[in-house]
Amino acid sequence: MIRWLGLASLLLSAPALAQATNQSGERAFQRCYSCHSVARGDKGLSGPNLHRLGARSVAGDANFDYSKAFKDFAASNPRWTPQLLDRFLTDPDAVAPGNQMGFFGLKDARERAAIVAYILDGR
């Protein structure tokens, strides 16, 4: 009986945990909103739209004019993985030298993990 109660509490808390993780990622992503959107169809920002980033190729926003450096990066990195996105968010210029993103990296691993989960979770 106690095992079942423990399992039931884990199952019932999974959606709450996912919601908390999503909220944490959305909060951490606020620093990105000045250049990027995760909303389907948003255009006109200085960075590419990140909607469904995990389901498309790197440099896969057809409405965005990527730099040559970023296109070269995409040629050798066909898909965003959690590990690749984490490395990129840590130091974009080290991962994609010469890219034109005006962001120098995010050192806090917890914030990066929250952003990665938020972006790659089908947003």
Backbone as a printed PyTorch tensor [residue, N CA C, xyz], in Angstrom:
tensor([[[  0.8200,  -1.1930,   0.0000],
         [  0.0000,   0.0000,   0.0000],
         [  0.8660,   1.2600,   0.0000]],

        [[  1.8950,   1.2610,   0.8360],
         [  2.7670,   2.4290,   0.9150],
         [  3.4820,   2.6390,  -0.4120]],

        [[  3.9080,   1.5290,  -1.0570],
         [  4.5550,   1.6580,  -2.3650],
         [  3.6150,   2.3050,  -3.3740]],

        [[  2.3700,   1.8890,  -3.3730],
         [  1.3950,   2.4580,  -4.3120],
         [  1.1720,   3.9370,  -4.0580]],

        [[  1.1150,   4.3060,  -2.7880],
         [  0.9460,   5.7240,  -2.4590],
         [  2.1480,   6.5380,  -2.9260]],

        [[  3.3420,   5.9810,  -2.7490],
         [  4.5430,   6.6650,  -3.2170],
         [  4.5530,   6.8040,  -4.7290]],

        [[  4.1820,   5.7390,  -5.4320],
         [  4.1140,   5.7770,  -6.8930],
         [  3.0410,   6.7540,  -7.3570]],

        [[  1.8980,   6.7240,  -6.7040],
         [  0.8150,   7.6450,  -7.0780],
         [  1.2390,   9.0940,  -6.8720]],

        [[  1.9440,   9.3700,  -5.7870],
         [  2.3730,  10.7540,  -5.5600],
         [  3.4030,  11.1880,  -6.6030]],

        [[  4.2670,  10.2550,  -7.0360],
         [  5.2190,  10.5790,  -8.1010],
         [  4.4990,  10.8740,  -9.4070]],

        [[  3.5220,  10.0550,  -9.7370],
         [  2.7910,  10.2460, -10.9850],
         [  1.9720,  11.5270, -10.9590]],

        [[  1.3670,  11.8080,  -9.8300],
         [  0.5660,  13.0140,  -9.7300],
         [  1.4310,  14.2710,  -9.7090]],

        [[  2.6500,  14.1530,  -9.2190],
         [  3.5040,  15.3330,  -9.1510],
         [  4.2640,  15.5650, -10.4540]],

        [[  4.2930,  14.6070, -11.3700],
         [  5.0110,  14.7810, -12.6300],
         [  4.4880,  15.9820, -13.4310]],

        [[  3.1620,  16.1390, -13.6000],
         [  2.6960,  17.3320, -14.3110],
         [  3.0570,  18.6230, -13.5840]],

        [[  3.0010,  18.6130, -12.2730],
         [  3.3650,  19.8060, -11.5090],
         [  4.8410,  20.1190, -11.6910]],

        [[  5.6770,  19.0820, -11.7000],
         [  7.1080,  19.2750, -11.9230],
         [  7.3550,  19.8190, -13.3290]],

        [[  6.6780,  19.2720, -14.3210],
         [  6.8270,  19.7520, -15.6970],
         [  6.3900,  21.2070, -15.8110]],

        [[  5.3030,  21.5620, -15.1400],
         [  4.8240,  22.9410, -15.1800],
         [  5.8270,  23.8770, -14.5100]],

        [[  6.3940,  23.4490, -13.3870],
         [  7.3930,  24.2760, -12.6980],
         [  8.6280,  24.4510, -13.5680]],

        [[  9.0650,  23.3770, -14.2370],
         [ 10.2220,  23.4550, -15.1280],
         [  9.9290,  24.3940, -16.2850]],

        [[  8.7260,  24.2940, -16.8470],
         [  8.3240,  25.1530, -17.9500],
         [  8.3090,  26.6170, -17.5160]],

        [[  7.7850,  26.9000, -16.3370],
         [  7.7450,  28.2760, -15.8320],
         [  9.1480,  28.7990, -15.5790]],

        [[ 10.0120,  27.9520, -15.0650],
         [ 11.3950,  28.3380, -14.8240],
         [ 12.0850,  28.6610, -16.1500]],

        [[ 11.8460,  27.8410, -17.1710],
         [ 12.4250,  28.0760, -18.4930],
         [ 11.8920,  29.3350, -19.1310]],

        [[ 10.6040,  29.5800, -18.9780],
         [ 10.0030,  30.7900, -19.5460],
         [ 10.5930,  32.0340, -18.8840]],

        [[ 10.7800,  31.9650, -17.5600],
         [ 11.3940,  33.0950, -16.8480],
         [ 12.8280,  33.3140, -17.3290]],

        [[ 13.6020,  32.2520, -17.4360],
         [ 14.9960,  32.3630, -17.8730],
         [ 15.0760,  32.8510, -19.3170]],

        [[ 14.0970,  32.4810, -20.1340],
         [ 14.0930,  32.8720, -21.5420],
         [ 13.7820,  34.3620, -21.7240]],

        [[ 13.3290,  35.0420, -20.6910],
         [ 13.0030,  36.4680, -20.7970],
         [ 14.1770,  37.2750, -21.3440]],

        [[ 15.3960,  36.8770, -21.0080],
         [ 16.5700,  37.5910, -21.5080],
         [ 16.7320,  37.4100, -23.0170]],

        [[ 16.0750,  36.4430, -23.6010],
         [ 16.1930,  36.1470, -25.0370],
         [ 15.0980,  36.8290, -25.8600]],

        [[ 13.9890,  37.2050, -25.1900],
         [ 12.8220,  37.7300, -25.9000],
         [ 13.0780,  39.0140, -26.6730]],

        [[ 14.1180,  39.7470, -26.3320],
         [ 14.3730,  40.9830, -27.0720],
         [ 14.7940,  40.6930, -28.5120]],

        [[ 15.2950,  39.4950, -28.7750],
         [ 15.7450,  39.1310, -30.1310],
         [ 15.0190,  37.9210, -30.7130]],

        [[ 14.4680,  37.0580, -29.8570],
         [ 13.8780,  35.7960, -30.3130],
         [ 12.4530,  35.6260, -29.8030]],

        [[ 11.6740,  34.8820, -30.5650],
         [ 10.3350,  34.4910, -30.1400],
         [ 10.2290,  32.9770, -30.2250]],

        [[  9.3510,  32.4160, -29.4270],
         [  9.0430,  30.9950, -29.5330],
         [  7.6150,  30.7950, -30.0270]],

        [[  6.9460,  31.8880, -30.3560],
         [  5.5650,  31.8170, -30.8410],
         [  5.5640,  31.5420, -32.3400]],

        [[  4.7490,  30.6100, -32.7560],
         [  4.6390,  30.2550, -34.1730],
         [  4.3410,  31.4980, -35.0080]],

        [[  5.1350,  31.6740, -36.0640],
         [  4.8700,  32.7260, -37.0350],
         [  5.4060,  34.1080, -36.7130]],

        [[  5.9060,  34.3270, -35.4930],
         [  6.4590,  35.6520, -35.1840],
         [  7.6640,  35.9270, -36.0720]],

        [[  7.7130,  37.1360, -36.6290],
         [  8.8090,  37.5550, -37.5010],
         [  9.2340,  38.9590, -37.1230]],

        [[ 10.3210,  39.3930, -37.7350],
         [ 10.7320,  40.7730, -37.5960],
         [ 11.6470,  41.0830, -36.4280]],

        [[ 12.0420,  40.0960, -35.6640],
         [ 12.9790,  40.3460, -34.5810],
         [ 14.4050,  40.2540, -35.1270]],

        [[ 15.3690,  40.6770, -34.3600],
         [ 16.7480,  40.6540, -34.8480],
         [ 17.3540,  39.2520, -34.8640]],

        [[ 16.7110,  38.2980, -34.2100],
         [ 17.1670,  36.9060, -34.2240],
         [ 16.0870,  36.0110, -34.8100]],

        [[ 16.4560,  34.7850, -35.1430],
         [ 15.4660,  33.8670, -35.7240],
         [ 14.3980,  33.4460, -34.7210]],

        [[ 13.2510,  33.0480, -35.2410],
         [ 12.1840,  32.4970, -34.4260],
         [ 12.6330,  31.1150, -33.9460]],

        [[ 12.4040,  30.8190, -32.6840],
         [ 12.8530,  29.5490, -32.1020],
         [ 11.7110,  28.5520, -31.8900]],

        [[ 10.5450,  28.8380, -32.4580],
         [  9.4100,  27.9210, -32.3350],
         [  9.7900,  26.5450, -32.8850]],

        [[  9.5570,  25.5100, -32.0970],
         [  9.8380,  24.1090, -32.4730],
         [ 11.3000,  23.9150, -32.8850]],

        [[ 12.1990,  24.5710, -32.1810],
         [ 13.6200,  24.4930, -32.4970],
         [ 14.1390,  23.0580, -32.5000]],

        [[ 13.6720,  22.2530, -31.5720],
         [ 14.1420,  20.8750, -31.4810],
         [ 13.6560,  19.9770, -32.5990]],

        [[ 12.6520,  20.4290, -33.3560],
         [ 12.0790,  19.6000, -34.4200],
         [ 12.5350,  20.0290, -35.8080]],

        [[ 13.4810,  20.9600, -35.8760],
         [ 13.9200,  21.4140, -37.1920],
         [ 15.4400,  21.4860, -37.2360]],

        [[ 15.9610,  21.7260, -38.4060],
         [ 17.4080,  21.7900, -38.5600],
         [ 17.9650,  23.0850, -37.9780]],

        [[ 19.2490,  23.0500, -37.6660],
         [ 19.9470,  24.2550, -37.2360],
         [ 19.8940,  25.2390, -38.4010]],

        [[ 19.6720,  26.4990, -38.1080],
         [ 19.4920,  27.5430, -39.1390],
         [ 18.2770,  27.2220, -40.0030]],

        [[ 17.2200,  26.7150, -39.3680],
         [ 16.0390,  26.2540, -40.0780],
         [ 14.8700,  27.2120, -40.1400]],

        [[ 15.0530,  28.4740, -39.7480],
         [ 13.9770,  29.4570, -39.8750],
         [ 14.0750,  30.0720, -41.2620]],

        [[ 13.1870,  29.6790, -42.1470],
         [ 13.2190,  30.1420, -43.5430],
         [ 13.0220,  31.6490, -43.6640]],

        [[ 12.4950,  32.2880, -42.6340],
         [ 12.2450,  33.7310, -42.6680],
         [ 13.4050,  34.5540, -42.1170]],

        [[ 14.5210,  33.9000, -41.8030],
         [ 15.6430,  34.6080, -41.2040],
         [ 16.8830,  34.4780, -42.0760]],

        [[ 17.6120,  35.5710, -42.2290],
         [ 18.8370,  35.6020, -43.0260],
         [ 20.0390,  35.3490, -42.1120]],

        [[ 20.4490,  34.0870, -42.0150],
         [ 21.5600,  33.6990, -41.1530],
         [ 22.8930,  34.1710, -41.7310]],

        [[ 23.8380,  34.4510, -40.8490],
         [ 25.1850,  34.8330, -41.2780],
         [ 25.8820,  33.6280, -41.8990]],

        [[ 26.9200,  33.8860, -42.6680],
         [ 27.7110,  32.8030, -43.2600],
         [ 28.2960,  31.9180, -42.1570]],

        [[ 28.7770,  32.5440, -41.0870],
         [ 29.3460,  31.7820, -39.9690],
         [ 28.3170,  30.8120, -39.3850]],

        [[ 27.0800,  31.2660, -39.2600],
         [ 26.0610,  30.3880, -38.6790],
         [ 25.6520,  29.3010, -39.6670]],

        [[ 25.6250,  29.6270, -40.9510],
         [ 25.3330,  28.6050, -41.9600],
         [ 26.4270,  27.5430, -41.9740]],

        [[ 27.6890,  27.9610, -41.8130],
         [ 28.8000,  27.0040, -41.7360],
         [ 28.6440,  26.1130, -40.5060]],

        [[ 28.2700,  26.7050, -39.3790],
         [ 28.0160,  25.9520, -38.1520],
         [ 26.8990,  24.9290, -38.3780]],

        [[ 25.8380,  25.3610, -39.0520],
         [ 24.6990,  24.4750, -39.3190],
         [ 25.0840,  23.3180, -40.2340]],

        [[ 26.0200,  23.5510, -41.1410],
         [ 26.4360,  22.4980, -42.0720],
         [ 27.0590,  21.3150, -41.3350]],

        [[ 27.7040,  21.5690, -40.2180],
         [ 28.3120,  20.4710, -39.4640],
         [ 27.5100,  20.0760, -38.2210]],

        [[ 26.4010,  20.7450, -37.9920],
         [ 25.5210,  20.4570, -36.8500],
         [ 24.0810,  20.4810, -37.3460]],

        [[ 23.6130,  19.3800, -37.9070],
         [ 22.2980,  19.3970, -38.5590],
         [ 21.1050,  19.5950, -37.6200]],

        [[ 21.2130,  19.1960, -36.3500],
         [ 20.0760,  19.2990, -35.4250],
         [ 20.5370,  19.8360, -34.0790]],

        [[ 19.6370,  20.5810, -33.4450],
         [ 19.8990,  21.0250, -32.0830],
         [ 19.6480,  19.8670, -31.1370]],

        [[ 20.6160,  19.5410, -30.3420],
         [ 20.4540,  18.5830, -29.2540],
         [ 20.5140,  19.3830, -27.9530]],

        [[ 20.0560,  18.8180, -26.8700],
         [ 20.1890,  19.5440, -25.5970],
         [ 21.6500,  19.9100, -25.2910]],

        [[ 22.5680,  18.9890, -25.5860],
         [ 23.9770,  19.2390, -25.3090],
         [ 24.5260,  20.3700, -26.1870]],

        [[ 24.1890,  20.3560, -27.4760],
         [ 24.6750,  21.3890, -28.3870],
         [ 24.1000,  22.7520, -28.0100]],

        [[ 22.8220,  22.8090, -27.7030],
         [ 22.2090,  24.0810, -27.3230],
         [ 22.8020,  24.5900, -26.0150]],

        [[ 23.0670,  23.7080, -25.0710],
         [ 23.7000,  24.1080, -23.8110],
         [ 25.0890,  24.6940, -24.0810]],

        [[ 25.8740,  24.0400, -24.9070],
         [ 27.2040,  24.5590, -25.2500],
         [ 27.0980,  25.9190, -25.9340]],

        [[ 26.1420,  26.0460, -26.8560],
         [ 25.9540,  27.2970, -27.5740],
         [ 25.5590,  28.4240, -26.6280]],

        [[ 24.6410,  28.1540, -25.7200],
         [ 24.2070,  29.1750, -24.7690],
         [ 25.3130,  29.5460, -23.7780]],

        [[ 26.2430,  28.6250, -23.5380],
         [ 27.3700,  28.9060, -22.6520],
         [ 28.3140,  29.9180, -23.2830]],

        [[ 28.6300,  29.7070, -24.5750],
         [ 29.5760,  30.5900, -25.2720],
         [ 29.3130,  30.5220, -26.7740]],

        [[ 28.3620,  31.3140, -27.2710],
         [ 27.9810,  31.2380, -28.6800],
         [ 29.1430,  31.4210, -29.6480]],

        [[ 30.0530,  32.3310, -29.3330],
         [ 31.1470,  32.5940, -30.2670],
         [ 32.1540,  31.4490, -30.3160]],

        [[ 32.3260,  30.7270, -29.2290],
         [ 33.2330,  29.5750, -29.2260],
         [ 32.6390,  28.4190, -30.0310]],

        [[ 31.3290,  28.2630, -29.9850],
         [ 30.6560,  27.1620, -30.6740],
         [ 30.4200,  27.4840, -32.1500]],

        [[ 30.0640,  28.7140, -32.4490],
         [ 29.8240,  29.1510, -33.8330],
         [ 30.6210,  30.4410, -34.0690]],

        [[ 31.9510,  30.3080, -34.2220],
         [ 32.8010,  31.4990, -34.3610],
         [ 32.3410,  32.4150, -35.4940]],

        [[ 32.2820,  33.7040, -35.1780],
         [ 31.9050,  34.6830, -36.1770],
         [ 30.4130,  34.8870, -36.3460]],

        [[ 29.5920,  34.1970, -35.5460],
         [ 28.1390,  34.4150, -35.6440],
         [ 27.8520,  35.8470, -35.2270]],

        [[ 26.7210,  36.3550, -35.6120],
         [ 26.4100,  37.7590, -35.3680],
         [ 25.5010,  37.9890, -34.1710]],

        [[ 25.3460,  36.9760, -33.3360],
         [ 24.4840,  37.1190, -32.1720],
         [ 25.1760,  37.9960, -31.1370]],

        [[ 24.5080,  39.0140, -30.6690],
         [ 25.0670,  39.9220, -29.6770],
         [ 24.8670,  39.4300, -28.2610]],

        [[ 25.1540,  38.1980, -28.0160],
         [ 24.9750,  37.5720, -26.7080],
         [ 26.2800,  36.8670, -26.3730]],

        [[ 26.8130,  37.1280, -25.1960],
         [ 28.1320,  36.6230, -24.8570],
         [ 28.1220,  35.3500, -24.0300]],

        [[ 26.9630,  34.7810, -23.8130],
         [ 26.8870,  33.5140, -23.1040],
         [ 26.2340,  33.6330, -21.7420]],

        [[ 25.7900,  32.5080, -21.2730],
         [ 25.1060,  32.4100, -19.9890],
         [ 25.8720,  31.4100, -19.1340]],

        [[ 26.4630,  31.8640, -18.0740],
         [ 27.3330,  31.0140, -17.2410],
         [ 26.5690,  30.1240, -16.2690]],

        [[ 25.3620,  30.5040, -15.8930],
         [ 24.5900,  29.7430, -14.9050],
         [ 23.9970,  28.4830, -15.5370]],

        [[ 24.5030,  27.3370, -15.1430],
         [ 24.0820,  26.0460, -15.7200],
         [ 22.5970,  25.7700, -15.4940]],

        [[ 22.0510,  26.1890, -14.3580],
         [ 20.6240,  25.9590, -14.0910],
         [ 19.7490,  26.7800, -15.0310]],

        [[ 20.1410,  28.0190, -15.2710],
         [ 19.3780,  28.8520, -16.2080],
         [ 19.4560,  28.2820, -17.6240]],

        [[ 20.6530,  27.8480, -18.0160],
         [ 20.8000,  27.2520, -19.3550],
         [ 19.9300,  26.0140, -19.4770]],

        [[ 19.9450,  25.1560, -18.4730],
         [ 19.1320,  23.9330, -18.5090],
         [ 17.6510,  24.2740, -18.6190]],

        [[ 17.2100,  25.2930, -17.9080],
         [ 15.8000,  25.7020, -17.9670],
         [ 15.4550,  26.2210, -19.3560]],

        [[ 16.3410,  27.0140, -19.9450],
         [ 16.0960,  27.5430, -21.3030],
         [ 16.0990,  26.4180, -22.3090]],

        [[ 17.0560,  25.5150, -22.2140],
         [ 17.1220,  24.3760, -23.1460],
         [ 15.8370,  23.5660, -23.0860]],

        [[ 15.3800,  23.2410, -21.8900],
         [ 14.1490,  22.4650, -21.7450],
         [ 12.9660,  23.2350, -22.3010]],

        [[ 12.8990,  24.5160, -22.0510],
         [ 11.7970,  25.3540, -22.5250],
         [ 11.7620,  25.4100, -24.0460]],

        [[ 12.9000,  25.6480, -24.6500],
         [ 12.9620,  25.7910, -26.1130],
         [ 12.7450,  24.4470, -26.8130]],

        [[ 13.3670,  23.4040, -26.3140],
         [ 13.2900,  22.1110, -27.0090],
         [ 12.0400,  21.3200, -26.6680]],

        [[ 11.1870,  21.8550, -25.8030],
         [  9.9700,  21.1630, -25.3790],
         [  8.7970,  21.4540, -26.3250]],

        [[  9.1170,  21.6720, -27.5990],
         [  8.0430,  21.8590, -28.5770],
         [  7.5490,  23.2740, -28.6940]],

        [[  8.1880,  24.2240, -28.0810],
         [  7.7850,  25.6270, -28.1800],
         [  7.9850,  26.1050, -29.5750]]])
